[in-house]
Amino acid sequence: EAGVAQSPRYKIIEKRQSVAFWCNPISGHATLYWYQQILGQGPKLLIQFQNNGVVDDSQLPKDRFSAERLKGVDSTLKIQPAKLEDSAVYLCASSLNLNTEAFFGQGTRLTVV
Amino acid sequence: AQTVTQSQPEMSVQEAETVTLSCTYDTSESDYYLFWYKQPPSRQMILVIRQEAYKQQNATENRFSVNFQKAAKSFSLKISDSQLGDAAMYFCAYRRVMAGGGADGLTFGKGTHLIIQP
């Protein structure tokens, strides 16, 4: 069974530029999560989808971050414009449904300079 | 809001010995899950063990076991017979069960860096 796929693995951008991350969850998984992990900290939930609907985006900085999950499968997370403090690893995870184990991808390491 | 606290930034243990990682959490909920995740340098979070709050029996998975103290809101991880491959960051995490049976996303602690001395 293929795991959660994320791309790119690494990205370096200048502040005020835009960036997008892509996530392909495990086939059949209805729930998808995006987490932000700043160096030295645990991951923080940004947004949770159930199929193509948002369950929780209370910690998503909506002035600059957006996420979508068209057709309830792949998802993209966008930052526009990026700030220095957005430098982090962005982890995508998926689960079969809302109360089952979440499986994580390997993340995208973003550096904003 | 729920919080998860890991008070040990780093722990070191000799290979084949036993080590215990500490975790406390704060919640007003009665129904939730607790987890320990392992994150090696590859960055991929790997589930180590899971505990349902309604279960009194402590979860075990081979060399990994937990000591779940619900009243004290404490959830420690014991690793027996430590192996070199256990070296990683370990994160304690909390997940609230919502009305209707679903669950929130995970709330993580800051992690404990586990070093295994050969």
Interface residues (C-beta under 8 A of the other chain):
Chain A: Y33 Y35 G40 Q41 G42 P43 K44 L45 Q48 Q50 V55 D56 V89 L91 A93 N97 L98 N99 E101 A102 F104 G105 Q106 G107 R109
Chain B: V4 S42 R43 Q44 M45 I46 L47 R50 F91 A93 V97 M98 G101 G102 A103 D104 G105 L106 T107 F108 G109 K110 G111
